[in-house]
Amino acid sequence: MTRLSLAAALTLTAVGSVLAADLSVPPPAAYVPIVVPTYNWSGIYLGVNGGYGFSRSEWSDPANLSAAGKTGYFSSSGFVVGPTLGVNFQFGAFVLGAEGDFDYSGIDGKDHSAFCNALGFGPAQCETKNTWLATARGRAGYALDRVLFYATAGGAFGNIEAGANGGLASSTKAGWTVGGGAEYALADTWTLRLEYLYVDLGNATCSQPNSCGFDGVPTPANNTVSFTSSLIRLGVDYKFR
């Protein structure tokens, strides 16, 4: 009996060990972190922009040093719209790129002043008009996944028309621009932006008699016309993969 009891005890112990091993909880699987995809801003993009410009212009005559020798700054405003083409290169969270645009411009403004009345047309108003505006700029920004904050600066080019009582003399001018904005990736290939640009096209010269008068003497006026503008634009771009 003793041998039989010992054998039974050993058998039960072995069976218990097997059952305990079968019922043991397996070790937890290794933790695999969830990786959230980060938007890639690199690539060539094509889009359209549109907005509104608030501008300032001043007419002056370097040969006329009297109080009536300037109009003083007067305001002009109007809509702008046109295509945009650019490219981005992303390095970590930093984004560098280049961009160009060409906008139709309806920015226009008029001024009544003693200076304008002295141009030889009788009661007159001076007018400064911008008919098109283009920029070629560099961009530098910082990306927070699908949001990009950027600064931009470069060259600006535009057509300035200046004249009195509807007669306008046209000239193409080059200047500079600086600004910044924010851009949001709506999808893998579509982005939406809001930006501000300050544009300075320098001074144009208005000397055509039928547009700029005679200054009361039998020689054409030699009027200097300045033009600066603040643009607020909304843009939609398509990024090529």
FILO-361010 format. One record per residue (C-alpha): z, y, x. Coordinates in pm, 1 decimal, decimal comma, m for minus. Layout:
N
+----------+----------+----------+
:       zz :       yy :       xx :
+----------+----------+----------+
:        Z :        Y :        X :
...
+----------+----------+----------+
This chain:
241
+----------+----------+----------+
:       zz :       yy :       xx :
+----------+----------+----------+
:      0,0 :      0,0 :      0,0 :
:     81,6 :    235,7 :    278,7 :
:   m262,5 :    196,4 :    432,9 :
:   m423,1 :    235,4 :     92,3 :
:   m225,5 :    553,1 :     19,6 :
:   m314,3 :    697,4 :    357,8 :
:   m683,6 :    626,3 :    305,5 :
:   m675,7 :    787,0 :    m37,7 :
:   m502,4 :   1093,4 :    101,8 :
:   m760,4 :   1132,0 :    378,8 :
:  m1042,1 :   1090,4 :    127,1 :
:   m900,1 :   1357,9 :   m104,3 :
:   m852,4 :   1594,7 :    189,5 :
:  m1212,1 :   1549,7 :    299,0 :
:  m1345,3 :   1599,4 :    m53,7 :
:  m1130,5 :   1911,4 :    m94,0 :
:  m1265,2 :   2054,8 :    229,5 :
:  m1625,5 :   1995,2 :    116,2 :
:  m1560,2 :   2155,6 :   m222,4 :
:  m1387,6 :   2453,2 :    m61,2 :
:  m1685,2 :   2500,6 :    169,2 :
:  m1925,7 :   2487,1 :   m125,8 :
:  m1721,0 :   2740,3 :   m321,9 :
:  m1683,2 :   2988,2 :    m33,7 :
:  m1835,0 :   3340,9 :    m85,7 :
:  m2136,2 :   3406,9 :    141,8 :
:  m2114,0 :   3710,1 :    372,7 :
:  m2263,9 :   4035,9 :    231,5 :
:  m2621,4 :   4118,9 :    320,9 :
:  m2681,5 :   4385,7 :    586,0 :
:  m2697,6 :   4743,7 :    443,8 :
:  m3047,4 :   4884,9 :    435,4 :
:  m3045,9 :   5264,7 :    378,1 :
:  m3288,6 :   5413,8 :    125,6 :
:  m3543,6 :   5633,0 :    302,4 :
:  m3664,3 :   5930,5 :     94,4 :
:  m4025,9 :   6018,8 :    181,4 :
:  m4071,1 :   6361,6 :    345,4 :
:  m4375,8 :   6566,7 :    245,4 :
:  m4634,4 :   6612,7 :    519,6 :
:  m4774,2 :   6967,7 :    530,9 :
:  m5038,0 :   6893,4 :    795,4 :
:  m5403,4 :   6917,8 :    693,6 :
:  m5689,6 :   7142,7 :    586,0 :
:  m5661,1 :   7311,7 :    248,5 :
:  m5884,4 :   7514,4 :     16,6 :
:  m5760,2 :   7724,1 :   m272,4 :
:  m5772,0 :   8039,9 :   m477,6 :
:  m5536,6 :   8338,7 :   m482,4 :
:  m5487,6 :   8626,2 :   m721,6 :
:  m5245,9 :   8911,9 :   m765,8 :
:  m5190,9 :   9285,1 :   m775,1 :
:  m5203,3 :   9555,2 :   m511,5 :
:  m4998,4 :   9876,4 :   m493,7 :
:  m5158,6 :  10118,1 :   m247,9 :
:  m5126,4 :  10465,3 :    m97,3 :
:  m5394,1 :  10700,8 :     29,8 :
:  m5402,2 :  11048,3 :    179,0 :
:  m5694,8 :  11281,2 :    239,6 :
:  m5671,2 :  11532,1 :    521,3 :
:  m5902,5 :  11762,1 :    718,5 :
:  m5817,3 :  11789,8 :   1090,5 :
:  m5999,1 :  12125,1 :   1101,6 :
:  m5798,8 :  12269,6 :    814,4 :
:  m5437,6 :  12336,7 :    912,6 :
:  m5346,8 :  12529,4 :    597,4 :
:  m5109,2 :  12402,2 :    330,9 :
:  m5415,5 :  12290,3 :    134,3 :
:  m5537,2 :  12078,3 :    427,0 :
:  m5392,2 :  11756,0 :    278,8 :
:  m5370,8 :  11588,8 :    m58,1 :
:  m5035,8 :  11431,0 :     22,1 :
:  m4998,4 :  11059,8 :    m44,2 :
:  m5117,0 :  10947,2 :   m386,1 :
:  m5098,5 :  10599,2 :   m536,6 :
:  m5362,6 :  10350,8 :   m641,9 :
:  m5342,6 :  10001,6 :   m783,9 :
:  m5548,6 :   9710,5 :   m912,1 :
:  m5606,4 :   9336,1 :   m919,0 :
:  m5728,1 :   9115,6 :   m632,2 :
:  m5868,8 :   8762,2 :   m653,2 :
:  m6059,2 :   8529,3 :   m421,4 :
:  m6077,3 :   8203,8 :   m221,1 :
:  m5842,9 :   8085,8 :     56,7 :
:  m5911,5 :   7845,4 :    344,8 :
:  m5653,7 :   7725,9 :    597,6 :
:  m5504,1 :   7450,6 :    812,0 :
:  m5145,0 :   7341,3 :    888,4 :
:  m4990,2 :   7145,0 :   1174,9 :
:  m4637,7 :   7009,0 :   1123,4 :
:  m4390,3 :   6941,4 :   1407,3 :
:  m4072,9 :   6802,2 :   1258,1 :
:  m3956,6 :   7066,5 :   1011,2 :
:  m4168,4 :   7341,1 :   1169,7 :
:  m4517,1 :   7420,7 :   1039,9 :
:  m4779,4 :   7625,3 :   1225,5 :
:  m5119,0 :   7715,6 :   1086,8 :
:  m5408,1 :   7955,2 :   1041,2 :
:  m5547,2 :   8098,8 :    719,5 :
:  m5825,8 :   8324,5 :    595,6 :
:  m5912,6 :   8472,3 :    257,5 :
:  m6173,2 :   8699,4 :    101,1 :
:  m6074,5 :   8885,4 :   m216,7 :
:  m6253,4 :   9101,0 :   m467,2 :
:  m6040,4 :   9413,5 :   m502,2 :
:  m6014,5 :   9651,6 :   m794,5 :
:  m5761,0 :   9883,2 :   m626,9 :
:  m5844,3 :  10242,7 :   m721,9 :
:  m5661,5 :  10576,8 :   m731,8 :
:  m5734,5 :  10947,4 :   m794,1 :
:  m5562,5 :  11274,0 :   m709,1 :
:  m5594,9 :  11636,7 :   m829,0 :
:  m5491,9 :  11886,4 :   m560,6 :
:  m5580,8 :  12221,3 :   m406,5 :
:  m5734,7 :  12030,6 :   m117,1 :
:  m5975,8 :  11847,9 :   m348,4 :
:  m6066,2 :  12170,4 :   m532,6 :
:  m6157,1 :  12327,7 :   m197,1 :
:  m6427,0 :  12067,3 :   m126,9 :
:  m6691,3 :  12285,8 :   m292,6 :
:  m6723,2 :  12100,6 :   m625,5 :
:  m6506,5 :  12339,8 :   m827,6 :
:  m6215,0 :  12166,4 :  m1006,3 :
:  m6223,9 :  11820,5 :   m849,3 :
:  m6026,3 :  11503,6 :   m795,1 :
:  m6026,4 :  11295,4 :   m479,2 :
:  m6070,6 :  10920,4 :   m522,9 :
:  m5997,7 :  10628,2 :   m287,5 :
:  m6121,1 :  10283,5 :   m384,4 :
:  m6098,6 :   9940,2 :   m221,6 :
:  m6376,4 :   9701,8 :   m334,3 :
:  m6309,4 :   9395,8 :   m115,7 :
:  m6035,3 :   9281,4 :    117,5 :
:  m6025,2 :   8995,7 :    370,7 :
:  m5757,6 :   8871,3 :    610,1 :
:  m5745,5 :   8628,1 :    905,1 :
:  m5384,7 :   8532,5 :    981,8 :
:  m5154,7 :   8295,0 :   1162,1 :
:  m4866,3 :   8128,3 :    976,7 :
:  m4531,3 :   7996,7 :   1099,8 :
:  m4285,3 :   7830,8 :    867,0 :
:  m3992,6 :   7594,5 :    812,0 :
:  m4024,0 :   7305,2 :    567,3 :
:  m3748,3 :   7162,6 :    349,8 :
:  m3940,5 :   6855,5 :    234,0 :
:  m4165,9 :   6993,6 :    m43,7 :
:  m4067,9 :   7358,7 :      2,7 :
:  m4216,0 :   7567,5 :    284,0 :
:  m4090,7 :   7914,5 :    380,3 :
:  m4329,5 :   8103,7 :    609,0 :
:  m4411,3 :   8431,8 :    781,0 :
:  m4767,6 :   8545,2 :    841,8 :
:  m4951,6 :   8816,4 :   1037,1 :
:  m5303,0 :   8895,2 :   1157,5 :
:  m5610,1 :   9108,4 :   1102,2 :
:  m5724,9 :   9275,5 :    780,6 :
:  m6072,0 :   9397,1 :    685,6 :
:  m6193,6 :   9586,3 :    381,1 :
:  m6436,6 :   9826,2 :    222,6 :
:  m6306,5 :  10176,1 :    149,7 :
:  m6494,8 :  10408,4 :    m83,3 :
:  m6389,1 :  10773,1 :    m86,6 :
:  m6528,1 :  11075,1 :   m265,6 :
:  m6477,6 :  11356,0 :   m512,5 :
:  m6577,7 :  11365,1 :   m880,5 :
:  m6740,4 :  11021,8 :   m873,6 :
:  m6956,8 :  11053,9 :   m562,5 :
:  m6828,1 :  10789,3 :   m321,7 :
:  m6900,6 :  10731,1 :     47,3 :
:  m6850,7 :  10370,9 :    166,4 :
:  m6717,9 :  10241,6 :    499,3 :
:  m6592,0 :   9905,8 :    628,3 :
:  m6259,8 :   9923,3 :    810,7 :
:  m6047,0 :   9687,0 :   1020,6 :
:  m5668,8 :   9693,0 :   1041,7 :
:  m5368,5 :   9461,2 :   1033,9 :
:  m5145,2 :   9276,8 :    790,0 :
:  m4800,0 :   9116,3 :    791,2 :
:  m4598,3 :   8935,3 :    525,1 :
:  m4436,4 :   8613,3 :    412,1 :
:  m4392,1 :   8375,1 :    125,2 :
:  m4281,5 :   8040,6 :    m12,2 :
:  m4495,3 :   7738,3 :    m98,3 :
:  m4411,5 :   7432,0 :   m307,4 :
:  m4590,2 :   7095,1 :   m304,6 :
:  m4664,1 :   7002,7 :   m665,6 :
:  m4819,8 :   6670,1 :   m561,7 :
:  m4952,5 :   6502,8 :   m247,6 :
:  m5263,6 :   6723,5 :   m250,5 :
:  m5171,5 :   7031,8 :   m459,8 :
:  m4944,6 :   7322,0 :   m360,6 :
:  m4837,7 :   7645,1 :   m530,0 :
:  m4743,6 :   7960,6 :   m338,4 :
:  m4605,7 :   8310,7 :   m389,8 :
:  m4654,9 :   8561,5 :   m108,9 :
:  m4630,1 :   8928,0 :    m12,1 :
:  m4867,4 :   9105,1 :    229,0 :
:  m4856,7 :   9457,9 :    367,4 :
:  m5204,7 :   9577,8 :    467,7 :
:  m5299,5 :   9882,2 :    676,9 :
:  m5672,2 :   9955,0 :    709,4 :
:  m5618,6 :  10270,9 :    912,4 :
:  m5829,6 :  10581,5 :    853,9 :
:  m6179,7 :  10616,1 :    716,3 :
:  m6392,9 :  10929,4 :    757,7 :
:  m6562,1 :  11095,4 :    462,8 :
:  m6832,7 :  11338,9 :    575,9 :
:  m7122,0 :  11297,8 :    330,0 :
:  m7186,5 :  11633,9 :    156,9 :
:  m7258,0 :  11481,7 :   m184,6 :
:  m6931,7 :  11285,0 :   m173,9 :
:  m6692,3 :  11485,2 :     40,6 :
:  m6795,5 :  11846,3 :    m14,2 :
:  m6855,0 :  12136,9 :    222,0 :
:  m6507,3 :  12287,9 :    257,9 :
:  m6656,0 :  12619,0 :    144,0 :
:  m6880,0 :  12650,1 :    450,8 :
:  m7237,1 :  12527,8 :    506,9 :
:  m7128,0 :  12221,0 :    705,7 :
:  m7005,5 :  11887,8 :    563,5 :
:  m6634,9 :  11824,2 :    538,6 :
:  m6489,7 :  11589,2 :    798,8 :
:  m6212,5 :  11436,9 :    589,7 :
:  m5984,3 :  11158,7 :    710,1 :
:  m5886,5 :  10908,4 :    440,8 :
:  m5594,7 :  10669,4 :    499,9 :
:  m5533,2 :  10345,9 :    307,7 :
:  m5231,9 :  10110,4 :    300,0 :
:  m5148,0 :   9847,8 :     40,5 :
:  m4872,8 :   9608,3 :    m67,8 :
:  m5007,3 :   9288,0 :   m223,6 :
:  m4819,0 :   9035,0 :   m435,2 :
:  m5027,4 :   8720,4 :   m477,6 :
:  m4997,8 :   8378,7 :   m639,9 :
:  m5206,4 :   8096,9 :   m493,0 :
:  m5300,1 :   7735,8 :   m569,7 :
:  m5429,6 :   7516,8 :   m283,6 :
:  m5581,0 :   7169,0 :   m257,2 :
:  m5493,0 :   6985,1 :     66,2 :
:  m5749,2 :   6736,3 :    195,7 :
:  m5605,7 :   6404,5 :    312,8 :
+----------+----------+----------+
